[in-house]
Amino acid sequence: MLAVLSVEIRKLNRSLALVLAATAPALIAVFAFSMLLRSETPWEWERWIGSATAIWAYFMMPMCVTALTALVAHMEHGPRSWDHLRALPVPRWTLYASKAVCVIGLVLIMSAAVLAMMIGAVILGGLIKPEAAAAGRLDLAGHAWILAKIAAAAVLMIALQFWTAIRFASFVPGLVLGIGGTFFAVVATSAKEGVFMPWQMPVNILATEAWRVQTALTLGGGLGLVVLAAAVIHLARREG
């Protein structure tokens, strides 16, 4: 498993996945930087980091997962290399499990990058415009813990996107699923039924109702791992 995982990591280094992993958090940071330069009064650190976390969980993460799973799948679908990979003397499930681990790992890295780049953007903006510099105390550990829970709640969404992207040679089904899921999650934000939508579970970590947070962690994280395992088993048993 470790040998297969190391190969997948080397593949990612030669793909556009790392560009995506750096660009998405950077866009959030640039937006915050421009907002700070336009601000006339200082905001609390809690407000700055909270707004970035909400943007990440609400919209940017679901779209990044859609693009990321499509990229990971296309590395094999594009050159039609699945037959070669399945003929290698390694358990088939490791081929798919290693890709899933890479996707989840990149999501965690991107989550950390959102926090790091956001802090850097706010500090830089404060140096340029001291009267609008962030005020209050920065609860770094608290914000990191929230982002970790958001990533955990996203496992079910990641599993569904990963399953679809690997299952179909065309990238269209995965894109349709991701765009459609994000759309319905956005329009159903205030609906109680929306808490059961995988694409809405990350942002529900930020809800004030404890039951929403618990549901997101239980279904998004717990059920997500079950679905991810089912996806790996199903894909490993396929012949074509």
Secondary structure by P-SEA (a helix, b strand, c coil): caaaaaaaaaaaaacaaaaaaaaaaaaaaaaaaaaaaaccccccaaaaaaaaaaaaaccaaaaaaaaaaaaaaaccccccaaaaaaaccccaaaaaaaaaaaaaaaaaaaaaaaaaaaaaaaaaaaaaccccccccccaaaaaaaaaaaaaaaaaaaaaaaaaaaaacccaaaaaaaaaaaaaaaaaacccccccccccccccccccccaaaaaaaaacccaaaaaaaaaaaaaaaaccc
